[in-house]
Amino acid sequence: MKESLSVFFPVFNEEENIELVVKSALESLPSLVKYYEIIIVDDGSQNKTGQIKEEHWKSENR
């Protein structure tokens, strides 16, 4: 098992997908590595992608 991993998600107008993608990553990563980070970069979305991202990270306790 690798020690750590950074996962990078570039997003643009992904409000319908971002929660499922992050949830899937959070469910999968602990079985792959001991330490991990998820990096989401919003490339100027015109919908609620950025808002959803911010709300998720406020509720994340890691």
C-alpha positions, 0 to 999 in steps of 0.5 A: 500500500502506498503511503500517500496520494493526491487526487486532482479534479479540475471542474467546470459546471459540474454541479450535478456530478461533483458530490458523487465524484468526491463521495466515490473518491472518499469511499475508495481512497482509504483502501488504497493509501494511508494518507490522501488529499482531494484537490478540486479546482473550479475553473470559473463555473457559471453554476453552483459547482463552487458553492457545492465544493465550499459547502462540502469542505466546511462539513468535512472534519479531516 
